[in-house]
């Protein structure tokens, strides 16, 4: 039996252009992973960069696993801006229009494919409905333009959501136990846990509000830009969630390259 070609994990933005040239000439399957985050309010206790932090951590972990399977896995710099209209009433939240967001992500993915990557993967931890719709449109246009599949690992799809925590599945998870646990696992220094510990559990039926046509945190009775149970968050749970999310990404890549 032939030996498996060793894989390689790289952080794309840290490479020089001659290093990129050499990497793209290697024989391994080449996968680029793009985290798409946001800059928006996540309660009084989490940073505006929460979604970007989570996305970058997930694709970094997935890239390590893919390298272990013999792939060349490149973690791309995160995109920090997206459609974030639901948080527009809170200071610091920075939304861009849907067509701008689509063009930014689509252009990035097409450029990466043109370099010679076999697969481009998009992962997001930002779950605003119009943002998810924009990424689905990116995937549709990418396939129409290139004939290839863009791997958008969409955790809002029922089959993937079922593998995540009960709070995530409930939908009442913005800056709650789910996201606070993740940031505790990634950047505990950015979690204002003294504030989180004092926040009461605040369940919000977001799916029902969306069906009713509501379109913002204030309209959905989230006056402090959070729902769920942030006080119950733990770093241990965050590490478990990270592992699951990374596995979802790896499974999508392996299935696509099979």
C-alpha positions as CSV (number, residue, x, y, z in Angstrom):
1,X,0.0,0.0,0.0
2,X,1.3,3.4,-0.9
3,X,2.1,5.8,1.9
4,X,-0.3,8.8,2.3
5,X,1.2,12.1,1.2
6,X,1.7,14.2,4.4
7,X,-0.8,17.0,4.7
8,X,-0.1,20.6,5.6
9,X,-1.9,23.3,7.6
10,X,-1.2,27.0,6.7
11,X,-2.5,30.4,7.6
12,X,-2.8,31.9,4.2
13,X,-2.3,35.6,5.1
14,X,1.0,34.8,6.8
15,X,2.6,33.3,3.7
16,X,4.8,35.1,1.1
17,X,3.8,34.8,-2.6
18,X,6.7,32.5,-3.4
19,X,5.6,30.2,-0.6
20,X,2.0,30.2,-2.0
21,X,3.5,29.3,-5.4
22,X,5.3,26.3,-3.9
23,X,2.3,25.1,-1.9
24,X,0.0,25.2,-5.0
25,X,2.5,23.1,-6.9
26,X,2.2,20.3,-4.3
27,X,0.3,17.1,-5.2
28,X,-2.1,17.0,-2.1
29,X,-5.8,18.0,-2.4
30,X,-5.9,21.7,-1.7
31,X,-8.7,23.1,0.5
32,X,-9.2,26.8,1.4
33,X,-11.4,27.6,4.4
34,X,-13.0,31.0,4.7
35,X,-14.6,32.1,8.0
36,X,-17.3,34.8,7.5
37,X,-18.0,36.7,10.7
38,X,-19.7,39.9,11.6
39,X,-19.2,43.0,13.8
40,X,-22.3,43.3,15.9
41,X,-23.6,43.4,19.5
42,X,-23.5,40.2,21.5
43,X,-24.9,41.1,24.8
44,X,-23.1,43.3,27.3
45,X,-20.6,40.5,28.0
46,X,-19.2,39.4,24.6
47,X,-17.1,41.3,22.0
48,X,-18.4,42.6,18.7
49,X,-16.1,40.1,17.0
50,X,-17.8,37.0,18.5
51,X,-18.9,35.5,15.2
52,X,-15.5,36.1,13.6
53,X,-13.7,34.6,16.6
54,X,-15.8,31.5,16.4
55,X,-15.6,31.1,12.7
56,X,-11.8,31.4,12.7
57,X,-11.4,28.9,15.5
58,X,-13.7,26.4,13.8
59,X,-11.9,26.5,10.4
60,X,-8.5,26.4,12.2
61,X,-9.4,23.3,14.0
62,X,-10.9,21.7,10.8
63,X,-7.8,22.6,8.9
64,X,-5.6,20.8,11.4
65,X,-7.8,17.7,11.0
66,X,-7.8,17.9,7.2
67,X,-4.0,18.2,7.2
68,X,-3.9,15.0,9.3
69,X,-5.8,13.3,6.5
70,X,-3.2,14.4,3.9
71,X,-4.8,17.6,2.6
72,X,-3.2,21.0,2.1
73,X,-5.6,23.1,4.3
74,X,-5.3,26.9,4.1
75,X,-7.1,29.0,6.6
76,X,-8.1,32.3,4.9
77,X,-8.3,35.6,6.8
78,X,-11.8,36.1,8.2
79,X,-14.3,38.5,6.6
80,X,-15.5,40.6,9.6
81,X,-18.5,42.4,8.0
82,X,-21.9,41.0,6.9
83,X,-25.6,41.8,6.9
84,X,-26.3,42.6,10.6
85,X,-29.5,44.5,10.5
86,X,-31.0,42.8,13.5
87,X,-28.4,44.4,15.8
88,X,-28.5,47.9,14.2
89,X,-29.9,49.6,17.3
90,X,-26.8,48.7,19.3
91,X,-23.6,50.7,19.3
92,X,-20.8,49.1,17.3
93,X,-22.9,46.9,15.1
94,X,-21.8,47.4,11.5
95,X,-24.0,46.1,8.7
96,X,-23.3,46.1,5.0
97,X,-25.9,45.6,2.3
98,X,-26.7,42.1,1.0
99,X,-25.4,42.7,-2.5
100,X,-22.1,44.1,-1.1
101,X,-21.8,41.1,1.2
102,X,-22.5,38.7,-1.6
103,X,-20.0,40.3,-3.9
104,X,-17.3,40.4,-1.2
105,X,-17.6,36.7,-0.3
106,X,-18.2,35.5,-3.9
107,X,-15.3,37.5,-5.2
108,X,-13.0,36.1,-2.5
109,X,-14.1,32.5,-3.2
110,X,-13.7,32.9,-7.0
111,X,-10.2,34.4,-6.6
112,X,-9.1,31.5,-4.3
113,X,-10.5,28.9,-6.7
114,X,-8.7,30.6,-9.6
115,X,-5.3,30.2,-7.8
116,X,-5.7,26.4,-7.9
117,X,-7.5,25.3,-4.8
118,X,-9.6,22.1,-5.3
119,X,-12.3,23.2,-2.8
120,X,-13.3,26.4,-1.2
121,X,-15.2,26.1,2.1
122,X,-17.3,28.9,3.8
123,X,-18.2,28.7,7.5
124,X,-20.1,31.3,9.5
125,X,-21.2,31.6,13.1
126,X,-23.4,34.6,12.3
127,X,-27.0,33.3,12.0
128,X,-29.0,36.3,11.0
129,X,-31.6,35.1,8.4
130,X,-30.6,37.6,5.7
131,X,-26.9,36.8,6.2
132,X,-27.6,33.1,5.8
133,X,-29.6,33.9,2.7
134,X,-26.7,35.9,1.3
135,X,-24.3,33.0,1.7
136,X,-26.7,30.6,0.1
137,X,-26.9,33.0,-2.8
138,X,-23.1,33.1,-2.9
139,X,-23.0,29.3,-3.2
140,X,-25.6,29.4,-6.0
141,X,-23.8,32.0,-8.0
142,X,-20.4,30.4,-7.4
143,X,-21.7,27.1,-8.9
144,X,-23.3,28.9,-11.8
145,X,-20.1,30.8,-12.6
146,X,-17.6,28.1,-12.1
147,X,-19.4,24.7,-12.4
148,X,-17.9,23.8,-9.0
149,X,-19.6,23.4,-5.7
150,X,-18.9,25.9,-2.9
151,X,-19.0,24.1,0.4
152,X,-21.1,26.3,2.6
153,X,-21.4,24.4,5.9
154,X,-24.8,25.8,6.9
155,X,-25.5,24.9,10.6
156,X,-29.0,26.3,10.3
157,X,-29.9,23.2,8.2
158,X,-31.8,20.8,10.4
159,X,-29.5,17.8,10.0
160,X,-26.5,19.8,11.2
161,X,-28.3,21.7,13.9
162,X,-29.4,18.4,15.4
163,X,-25.8,17.7,16.2
164,X,-25.4,20.8,18.3
165,X,-26.6,21.9,21.7
166,X,-30.2,22.1,22.9
167,X,-29.9,25.9,23.2
168,X,-28.7,26.2,19.6
169,X,-31.5,24.0,18.4
170,X,-34.0,26.1,20.2
171,X,-32.8,29.2,18.3
172,X,-32.6,31.2,21.6
173,X,-28.8,31.3,21.5
174,X,-27.6,34.7,20.5
175,X,-24.9,35.6,23.1
176,X,-26.4,32.9,25.3
177,X,-24.9,29.7,26.7
178,X,-23.9,28.4,23.3
179,X,-21.9,31.4,22.1
180,X,-20.6,32.4,25.5
181,X,-19.2,28.9,26.0
182,X,-17.5,29.1,22.6
183,X,-15.8,32.4,23.3
184,X,-14.7,31.1,26.8
185,X,-13.0,28.3,25.0
186,X,-11.4,30.6,22.4
187,X,-10.6,33.9,24.0
188,X,-11.6,33.8,27.7
189,X,-10.0,37.2,28.2
190,X,-12.7,38.8,26.0
191,X,-15.6,37.4,28.1
192,X,-16.9,39.8,30.7
193,X,-17.9,36.8,32.9
194,X,-18.8,39.0,35.8
195,X,-21.5,40.5,33.7
196,X,-22.5,37.2,32.1
197,X,-23.0,35.6,35.6
198,X,-25.5,38.3,36.5
199,X,-27.6,38.0,33.3
200,X,-30.9,36.1,33.9
201,X,-31.9,33.3,31.5
202,X,-33.9,34.9,28.7
203,X,-35.5,32.5,26.3
204,X,-36.8,34.1,23.1
205,X,-38.7,32.2,20.5
206,X,-36.8,33.7,17.6
207,X,-38.2,31.3,15.0
208,X,-41.7,32.3,15.8
209,X,-40.7,36.0,15.7
210,X,-39.1,35.6,12.3
211,X,-42.3,33.9,11.0
212,X,-44.3,36.8,12.4
213,X,-42.2,39.2,10.4
214,X,-40.1,40.7,13.2
215,X,-36.7,41.9,12.1
216,X,-34.6,43.0,15.0
217,X,-33.4,42.3,18.5
218,X,-35.5,45.0,20.1
219,X,-38.6,43.8,18.2
220,X,-37.9,40.4,19.6
221,X,-37.7,41.4,23.2
222,X,-33.9,41.4,23.4
223,X,-33.2,44.8,25.0
224,X,-29.6,43.8,25.9
225,X,-28.8,42.0,22.6
226,X,-28.8,38.5,24.1
227,X,-31.1,35.6,24.6
228,X,-30.6,32.2,26.2
229,X,-28.5,31.5,29.3
230,X,-25.1,33.1,29.2
231,X,-24.5,32.5,33.0
232,X,-24.5,28.8,32.4
233,X,-21.7,28.9,29.9
234,X,-18.5,26.9,30.4
235,X,-15.2,26.7,28.5
236,X,-15.5,22.9,28.5
237,X,-18.8,23.0,26.7
238,X,-17.3,25.5,24.3
239,X,-14.5,23.1,23.4
240,X,-17.0,20.3,22.8
241,X,-19.0,22.6,20.5
242,X,-15.9,23.6,18.6
243,X,-14.9,20.0,18.1
244,X,-18.4,19.2,16.7
245,X,-18.4,22.2,14.4
246,X,-15.0,21.4,13.1
247,X,-16.1,17.8,12.4
248,X,-19.1,19.1,10.4
249,X,-16.6,21.1,8.2
250,X,-14.2,18.1,7.8
251,X,-17.1,15.8,6.9
252,X,-18.3,18.2,4.2
253,X,-14.8,18.4,2.6
254,X,-14.2,14.7,2.7
255,X,-17.5,13.9,1.2
256,X,-17.0,16.5,-1.5
257,X,-13.5,15.1,-2.5
258,X,-14.6,11.5,-2.3
